[in-house]
Amino acid sequence: MTTVATGEEIGALATLRRGLHFSPELGDGLKGTLALAVLGTVGRVVVPIAVQQTLDKGLNGAGGIDLGFTGRMAVVAAVAILVTGVSSYLMTFRLFRTAETGLATLRTKAFRHVHELPVLTQNTERRGAMVSRVTSDVDQVSQFLVFGGILALVSVLQVIVATVVMLFYSWQLTVWVWVSFLPLISSLRYFQRRLSAAYGVVRRQVGLMLAAISEPVVGAAVVRTHAIESRTQARIDESIDAYQLASTRAQGLTAVSFSLGGISSGLANAGVVVIGIWLGFGDHITSGQVLAFAFLVSLFVGPVQTGTQVLTDAQNAIAGWRRTIGILDTPADLADPGPVGVDLPAGALAVDFDDVGFAYPGGPPVLREVTEHIDPGTRVAVVGETGSGKTTFAKLLTRLMDAGSGTVRLGGVDVRSVGFDALRRRVVMVPQEGFLFDSTLLANAQYGRLGAIADDVRRAVTDLGLADWLEGLPEGLQTRVGQRGESLSAGERQLVALVRAHLADPDLLVLDEATSAVDPELEVRIGRALERLMAGRTSVTIAHRLTTAENADEVIVFDAGRVVQRGPHAALVAQGGVYGRLHASWVAQGSAPAPAPGTLEP
Ligand SMILES: Nc1ncnc2c1ncn2[C@@H]1O[C@H](COP(=O)(O)OP(=O)(O)OP(=O)(O)O)[C@@H](O)[C@H]1O
């Protein structure tokens, strides 16, 4: 099955390289930020040096106390503290700005790409997991770059500069400090690998947890009506437990490495005091140098200890970054020919299926050897038992998917060579349940044609003979439709979908007729609106109602992925066969909208 790449196989360095490639802004002004980091670090080292100078020359100098020198050193230290503070602020601000700009680009790219992923892939990958990859995974990277990144940068610089100055004062003490930290430093690689694996699991569990939580939220009505709250709750509990376990394991590892850091710094500090005093007795080191050393050790200890925390954040961020890059690595298998795309000929479109076959990934063929021609401007109804391939036929027609074999042509042009923009403008599919956004009726209708103003929408409503319906609504076009349109009745939602389609003004209209029953008055309205909508265009309707098939110029009958009959309704009724059986069942169920025989209605 086609799935979205996890990105887990991408190495840490490659993640960094590719991450920078996707967010080039992250490199912007890096030199300036680095310069500020150097300035801040140097400023920090100046303070212990000033302390040492004050002690050894200003207070304990050969000529007694030198107040002038002490005062100058105090000014130097104050300036150094000020410079460190200002440069830290500027560096943090710059890092924050570039990180957020760069990651906004990454988020946008990943989010756009989700839309370009084939419908098939979107079905196989849980949407909640996908959402977590575009949101919380990117947040991890952002947090690290802004907070951990600064720490990492300053830590490395601080350790280097502290070591150099320490060596200048006493090589023996420097060696002691390094020996104390050696076990921790040499185990960093080990911890990095373990943390990387542990946080990879954590990120995956976050995705699964979000999927488990968001699915029942979206399908709340189903959960309630089927009384499966406890089963749903059990699934959510399970995913939360799994996340908690993964997270605890990862945190446990962090705790071990952090404790090692504590032991090392304790050893270093104690050693510096003991060895420093001992060296002092032998006149190998001055009291000012020992004091300066104590300061410098803290400059060394701090970064190495927080280094483990930085490492943890880095692993978490890299795991998140990989997963986001994984989305971008998943090829969009519907290639948009883009600017070189061919345009469709003007006017109503002819449809040609040329020996078309299709199978969903890993599944059996669901369309076989379909060769059909539909004249421009005709009205065709597609019928067949459930699972016979009608929806698949419609998806290939609108290029929501590409045919496995054979060619689909619109107006004589291979659909694969038509630019997406042109295709989506000229070919519109009205699904059974059009998705309505939680906004006004006007805003929802405007999805049909971006840029349409209220008057355009009103005109479309009038064209479809729905003006009185609109007037009957309490707030007209400003009526709010509620989440997914739940404040409207099923029939009214269909009307909005038809207004949307009319605004889009396509040359090929593909309709998946709704099966939900609506009251007779609305039924008449929908029928009338449909009549007007189809006029002058080629229309292909997946039909579930007898009247739709009766009113069509031609009916195409699918059975097990093949077209088994075709012709006007009356002729097909006379022929009998699959259509004869369908017709008989429609008649038996009366004129009410009836699902095709064999349909398992909930
Ligand atoms: N996303 C999918 N992944 C795998 N198999 C699928 C997918 N969608 C449909 N199928 C399978 O393809 C076959 C044809 O499905 P299709 O939806 O085209 O039938 P249909 O005639 O439109 O049915 P209905 O009237 O129930 O909508 C069915 O066996 C179905 O199980």
Ligand as a Chemical Component Dictionary entry (heavy atoms), coordinates in Angstrom:
data_LIG
# 
_chem_comp.id                   LIG 
_chem_comp.type                 NON-POLYMER 
_chem_comp.pdbx_formal_charge   0 
_chem_comp.three_letter_code    LIG 
# 
loop_
_chem_comp_atom.comp_id 
_chem_comp_atom.atom_id 
_chem_comp_atom.alt_atom_id 
_chem_comp_atom.type_symbol 
_chem_comp_atom.charge 
_chem_comp_atom.model_Cartn_x 
_chem_comp_atom.model_Cartn_y 
_chem_comp_atom.model_Cartn_z 
_chem_comp_atom.pdbx_ordinal 
LIG N1  N1  N 0 -9.863  3.727  -1.367 1  
LIG C1  C1  C 0 -10.069 2.439  -1.671 2  
LIG N2  N2  N 0 -9.123  1.528  -1.380 3  
LIG C2  C2  C 0 -9.287  0.237  -1.702 4  
LIG N3  N3  N 0 -10.388 -0.256 -2.337 5  
LIG C3  C3  C 0 -11.370 0.594  -2.659 6  
LIG C4  C4  C 0 -11.265 1.995  -2.345 7  
LIG N4  N4  N 0 -12.386 2.607  -2.793 8  
LIG C5  C5  C 0 -13.154 1.644  -3.341 9  
LIG N5  N5  N 0 -12.549 0.446  -3.269 10 
LIG C6  C6  C 0 -13.081 -0.828 -3.781 11 
LIG O1  O1  O 0 -13.273 -0.695 -5.164 12 
LIG C7  C7  C 0 -14.474 -1.327 -5.578 13 
LIG C8  C8  C 0 -15.319 -0.339 -6.361 14 
LIG O2  O2  O 0 -15.685 0.715  -5.495 15 
LIG P1  P1  P 0 -16.533 1.979  -5.981 16 
LIG O3  O3  O 0 -16.558 2.918  -4.834 17 
LIG O4  O4  O 0 -16.015 2.474  -7.267 18 
LIG O5  O5  O 0 -17.960 1.327  -6.172 19 
LIG P2  P2  P 0 -19.375 2.037  -6.357 20 
LIG O6  O6  O 0 -20.022 1.348  -7.478 21 
LIG O7  O7  O 0 -19.227 3.491  -6.444 22 
LIG O8  O8  O 0 -20.080 1.649  -5.000 23 
LIG P3  P3  P 0 -21.166 2.517  -4.151 24 
LIG O9  O9  O 0 -22.429 2.525  -4.935 25 
LIG O10 O10 O 0 -21.283 1.735  -2.897 26 
LIG O11 O11 O 0 -20.559 3.876  -3.926 27 
LIG C9  C9  C 0 -15.148 -1.818 -4.307 28 
LIG O12 O12 O 0 -14.919 -3.215 -4.232 29 
LIG C10 C10 C 0 -14.447 -1.120 -3.201 30 
LIG O13 O13 O 0 -14.323 -1.939 -2.084 31 
# 
loop_
_chem_comp_bond.comp_id 
_chem_comp_bond.atom_id_1 
_chem_comp_bond.atom_id_2 
_chem_comp_bond.value_order 
_chem_comp_bond.pdbx_ordinal 
LIG N1  C1  SING 1  
LIG C1  N2  SING 2  
LIG C1  C4  DOUB 3  
LIG N2  C2  DOUB 4  
LIG C2  N3  SING 5  
LIG N3  C3  DOUB 6  
LIG C3  C4  SING 7  
LIG C3  N5  SING 8  
LIG C4  N4  SING 9  
LIG N4  C5  DOUB 10 
LIG C5  N5  SING 11 
LIG N5  C6  SING 12 
LIG C6  O1  SING 13 
LIG C6  C10 SING 14 
LIG O1  C7  SING 15 
LIG C7  C8  SING 16 
LIG C7  C9  SING 17 
LIG C8  O2  SING 18 
LIG O2  P1  SING 19 
LIG P1  O3  DOUB 20 
LIG P1  O4  SING 21 
LIG P1  O5  SING 22 
LIG O5  P2  SING 23 
LIG P2  O6  DOUB 24 
LIG P2  O7  SING 25 
LIG P2  O8  SING 26 
LIG O8  P3  SING 27 
LIG P3  O9  DOUB 28 
LIG P3  O10 SING 29 
LIG P3  O11 SING 30 
LIG C9  O12 SING 31 
LIG C9  C10 SING 32 
LIG C10 O13 SING 33 
# 
